[in-house]
Structures are given as C-alpha cells and as structure tokens.
Amino acid sequence: MNRRKGIGITIFVLCIAGFFLYAYLLMLSEWSPIVLQLSVLMIAGGILGVVAWTGYIMATTKPSSASISSDE
C-alpha cells in the first residue's frame, strides 16, 4: 500500500505542475498561439479518433446470434 500511495502522490503533483506549466505557456509566454493551436488540434484529434474507433468496431464486429436484424 505504501508504494501505491507514493505513486498516487507523484501523479497528483505532476498533474498540478503540468497545469501550471500549461497555464504559463498559454498566458504568459510568446508560445501562446502555438500552444492554443496544438491544444485544439489534440482535442479534435482525440474526439475524431474515438468516433473513428467506434465506427471501426461497428464495421468489424460480427453480430451475435441472439440479435435480430432486418438488414438480411
């Protein structure tokens, strides 16, 4: 349990430090436009990636024998 608690505290501290680094880069540095553009790009890529993965799973999963489908 002691190792698990240490990992949890480390993750917590790194997330807080990451937030402050992101806030600094977004608000106070000259890199602000690039940071904002990359943030939006990552959000859009993440959302579209999840949608693409959902479509792939729907297209490649075989229907179970219990499901009733009127497509056939």
N, C-alpha and C positions, 0 to 999 in steps of 0.2 A: 504493500500500500504506500510505502514511503517513496518508492521510485515513481509510482503513478502520480502522486501528489506533486513531486518535483517537475514532472513533465507538464502537468496541468498549469503550474505556476509559470513555467517557461513559456508555454503557448500564450498565456494571458499577457505576460509582459511584452512578448514580441508583437502581439496584436495591437497593444496600446502604442508601442513605439512605431509600428507601421502606420498607424493612424496619424500620429504627429508628423512623421516624415511625409506622408501623402498630403496632409494639410499644409505643411511648409512648401512643398513643391507646387501645390495648386495655388496658394495665396501669395506667397512672398518671393518666389524665385522667378527668374526670367524664363524658366521652362514651362510656365503655366499653360500656354496654349497647347503645347505638345502633350503635357500630362492630361489635359482635359480631352484632347482628341483620342489618345490611347485608352483612356477610361471608357469613353463612349464606344470605341471600337471593340474593347473586350466585353462590354455588356451586350452589345448587339451580337457579337460572335457567340457568346455563351447562350443567349436565348435561341438564336438560329441553330446552334449545334444541338440543343435539346429537342427542338422541333424536328430537325433532320433525323436525329436518332429515333424519335418516336415514329416517324414515317418509315424508317428502315425496319424497325421491329414489326410494324404493322404489315409491311410488304413481305417479310420473310418468314413470319411465324405461320406454321400450319394450323388450320382451325382444328379444334378438338372435336371428337366425335359427338360430344354432348351438345355442341352449339347447333342451332337451327339457322340455316341461311337460305334466303330466297334467291341468291345470285346464281345457283346451279341449275 
